[in-house]
């Protein structure tokens, strides 16, 4: 504005470096370590899923580089991670992990898990890898994870590099999974909205878009 005096700008302070921000984050985590441990060990579930991956171990750097080959995760039916361990081979040395997980259930007085989904060694007349890790007798049902079941079917007809691999897996999932009544309730609710098109042609296009968005969840 005319006649207005502007004070000098405050001195510039350089922004913190990423290393400083990381150190602050680590300090904050360590200050809440016991709280985080309590929250993590209080997570349980009736349906467990045990999966192994190499993607995380490939990102290990420094002194931890090449010290582990596999990351084993155990999750529940809500997608929460109960426990993660690093191993030098897939499916090896998991006894202590399983014992610690079962001890967590006993200390919490919670019901033991009923179903365990694994990515390998699920089927056998006498013993399976899951039953050996979690000796709960006939109370534990061990099954192959549905995603790895689909991949075993796809291995006979195609490969992941095939241009139609994603389409094949999508159609295969449609043959296996079925939407429950929640999807029908959502479609009905959408049809009651004021902006729902009344023209038959436009309404058909909107219904197709709604269906495509449902299948992407």
C-alpha positions as CSV (number, residue, x, y, z in Angstrom):
1,X,0.0,0.0,0.0
2,X,1.3,3.6,-0.7
3,X,3.1,5.1,2.2
4,X,3.4,1.9,4.1
5,X,6.7,0.9,5.5
6,X,7.7,-2.8,5.5
7,X,10.0,-4.1,8.1
8,X,13.0,-6.1,7.2
9,X,12.3,-9.8,6.7
10,X,13.4,-12.1,9.6
11,X,16.7,-13.9,9.1
12,X,16.6,-17.1,7.2
13,X,17.2,-20.2,9.2
14,X,18.2,-23.3,7.2
15,X,15.8,-26.2,7.3
16,X,16.7,-29.3,9.3
17,X,18.5,-32.0,7.4
18,X,16.8,-35.5,7.0
19,X,19.3,-37.0,9.4
20,X,18.2,-34.6,12.1
21,X,14.5,-35.3,11.5
22,X,15.2,-39.1,11.6
23,X,17.1,-38.7,15.0
24,X,14.1,-36.7,16.4
25,X,11.7,-39.4,15.3
26,X,13.8,-42.2,16.8
27,X,14.1,-40.3,20.1
28,X,10.3,-39.9,20.2
29,X,9.8,-43.6,19.5
30,X,12.2,-44.6,22.2
31,X,10.4,-42.3,24.7
32,X,7.2,-44.2,24.0
33,X,8.7,-47.7,23.6
34,X,6.9,-49.4,26.5
35,X,3.6,-47.9,25.3
36,X,4.2,-49.1,21.8
37,X,5.1,-52.6,23.0
38,X,1.9,-52.8,25.0
39,X,-0.2,-51.7,22.1
40,X,1.5,-54.2,19.7
41,X,1.3,-57.2,22.1
42,X,-2.3,-56.5,22.8
43,X,-3.3,-57.2,19.2
44,X,-4.9,-60.6,18.8
45,X,-7.3,-62.4,16.4
46,X,-9.2,-65.6,15.8
47,X,-8.0,-65.9,12.2
48,X,-4.3,-65.7,11.5
49,X,-2.3,-65.4,8.3
50,X,1.4,-66.2,8.1
51,X,3.2,-64.8,5.0
52,X,6.8,-64.5,4.0
53,X,8.4,-61.8,1.7
54,X,11.8,-60.8,0.5
55,X,11.0,-57.2,-0.4
56,X,11.8,-55.8,3.1
57,X,15.0,-57.7,3.6
58,X,16.4,-56.4,0.3
59,X,16.2,-52.8,1.8
60,X,18.3,-53.6,4.8
61,X,21.4,-51.4,4.9
62,X,24.5,-50.9,7.1
63,X,25.5,-53.6,9.5
64,X,22.1,-55.3,8.9
65,X,22.7,-55.8,5.2
66,X,22.5,-59.4,4.1
67,X,21.9,-60.7,7.6
68,X,18.4,-62.0,6.8
69,X,16.7,-63.3,3.7
70,X,13.1,-63.5,4.6
71,X,10.6,-61.4,6.7
72,X,7.8,-63.5,8.2
73,X,4.6,-61.7,9.2
74,X,1.7,-63.0,11.2
75,X,-1.5,-60.9,10.8
76,X,-5.1,-61.2,11.9
77,X,-8.5,-60.9,10.2
78,X,-8.4,-57.2,10.5
79,X,-5.2,-56.7,8.6
80,X,-3.2,-56.0,11.8
81,X,0.3,-57.3,12.2
82,X,0.7,-59.4,15.4
83,X,4.4,-60.3,14.9
84,X,7.3,-60.0,12.5
85,X,10.6,-61.9,12.5
86,X,13.6,-62.0,10.2
87,X,15.0,-65.4,9.1
88,X,17.8,-66.6,7.0
89,X,15.6,-69.1,5.2
90,X,11.9,-69.4,4.5
91,X,10.0,-71.3,7.2
92,X,13.1,-72.0,9.3
93,X,13.5,-71.0,13.0
94,X,9.9,-70.0,13.7
95,X,9.4,-72.1,16.8
96,X,10.2,-69.2,19.2
97,X,7.9,-66.9,17.3
98,X,5.0,-69.3,17.5
99,X,5.7,-70.0,21.2
100,X,5.8,-66.3,22.0
101,X,2.5,-65.7,20.1
102,X,0.7,-68.5,21.9
103,X,2.1,-67.1,25.2
104,X,0.6,-63.8,24.4
105,X,-2.8,-65.4,24.0
106,X,-2.5,-67.3,27.3
107,X,-1.4,-64.1,29.2
108,X,-4.3,-62.2,27.8
109,X,-6.8,-65.0,28.6
110,X,-8.0,-64.8,25.0
111,X,-9.5,-67.6,22.8
112,X,-6.9,-69.4,20.8
113,X,-6.9,-68.8,17.0
114,X,-9.3,-71.0,15.0
115,X,-7.9,-70.7,11.5
116,X,-4.3,-70.3,10.1
117,X,-3.7,-69.3,6.5
118,X,-0.3,-70.0,5.2
119,X,1.5,-69.6,1.8
120,X,3.1,-73.0,1.8
121,X,3.2,-76.4,3.5
122,X,-0.5,-76.3,4.3
123,X,-1.7,-79.8,3.3
124,X,-0.7,-83.2,4.6
125,X,-2.2,-86.3,6.0
126,X,-0.3,-86.3,9.3
127,X,1.5,-83.0,9.9
128,X,1.7,-79.6,8.3
129,X,4.1,-76.8,9.0
130,X,1.3,-74.7,10.6
131,X,0.2,-77.5,12.9
132,X,3.7,-78.2,14.0
133,X,4.3,-74.5,14.9
134,X,0.9,-74.1,16.7
135,X,0.2,-77.4,18.3
136,X,-3.5,-76.7,19.2
137,X,-4.8,-80.1,18.1
138,X,-7.9,-80.3,16.0
139,X,-8.9,-76.8,17.2
140,X,-6.7,-75.1,14.6
141,X,-7.7,-75.3,10.9
142,X,-4.7,-74.8,8.5
143,X,-5.5,-73.6,5.0
144,X,-3.7,-72.2,2.0
145,X,-4.1,-68.5,1.5
146,X,-6.4,-67.7,-1.3
147,X,-4.0,-65.4,-3.1
148,X,-1.3,-68.1,-3.2
149,X,-4.0,-70.6,-4.3
150,X,-4.8,-68.4,-7.2
151,X,-1.2,-68.0,-8.1
152,X,-0.8,-71.8,-8.2
153,X,-3.6,-72.0,-10.7
154,X,-2.2,-69.1,-12.8
155,X,1.3,-70.8,-12.9
156,X,-0.1,-73.5,-15.3
157,X,-1.6,-71.1,-17.8
158,X,0.4,-67.9,-17.8
159,X,3.2,-65.9,-16.2
160,X,3.3,-62.6,-14.4
161,X,4.9,-61.0,-17.4
162,X,2.1,-61.9,-19.7
163,X,0.0,-58.8,-20.8
164,X,-3.2,-60.6,-19.8
165,X,-2.0,-61.9,-16.4
166,X,-3.8,-59.1,-14.5
167,X,-7.0,-59.7,-16.4
168,X,-6.8,-63.4,-15.8
169,X,-6.3,-63.0,-12.1
170,X,-9.2,-60.5,-11.9
171,X,-11.6,-62.9,-13.6
172,X,-10.4,-65.7,-11.4
173,X,-11.1,-63.7,-8.3
174,X,-14.6,-63.0,-9.5
175,X,-15.1,-66.8,-9.8
176,X,-14.0,-67.3,-6.2
177,X,-15.2,-64.3,-4.3
178,X,-18.8,-63.1,-4.0
179,X,-20.0,-59.7,-2.7
180,X,-22.2,-59.9,0.4
181,X,-25.4,-58.0,1.1
182,X,-23.4,-54.8,1.9
183,X,-22.6,-54.3,-1.8
184,X,-26.4,-54.6,-2.6
185,X,-27.2,-52.2,0.2
186,X,-24.6,-49.7,-1.2
187,X,-26.1,-49.9,-4.7
188,X,-29.6,-49.4,-3.3
189,X,-28.4,-46.4,-1.3
190,X,-26.7,-44.8,-4.3
191,X,-29.9,-45.2,-6.4
192,X,-31.8,-43.2,-3.8
193,X,-29.5,-40.1,-4.0
194,X,-31.0,-37.0,-5.5
195,X,-28.4,-36.8,-8.3
196,X,-29.0,-40.4,-9.4
197,X,-29.6,-40.2,-13.2
198,X,-33.2,-41.0,-14.3
199,X,-32.3,-41.6,-17.9
200,X,-31.9,-45.3,-18.7
201,X,-28.7,-44.9,-20.8
202,X,-27.0,-42.6,-18.3
203,X,-28.1,-44.8,-15.4
204,X,-26.5,-47.8,-17.0
205,X,-23.2,-46.0,-17.3
206,X,-23.3,-45.0,-13.7
207,X,-24.1,-48.5,-12.6
208,X,-21.1,-49.8,-14.5
209,X,-18.9,-47.3,-12.9
210,X,-20.2,-48.2,-9.4
211,X,-19.6,-51.9,-10.1
212,X,-16.0,-51.2,-11.2
213,X,-15.3,-49.2,-8.1
214,X,-16.7,-52.0,-5.9
215,X,-14.4,-54.6,-7.5
216,X,-11.4,-52.4,-6.8
217,X,-11.7,-52.4,-3.0
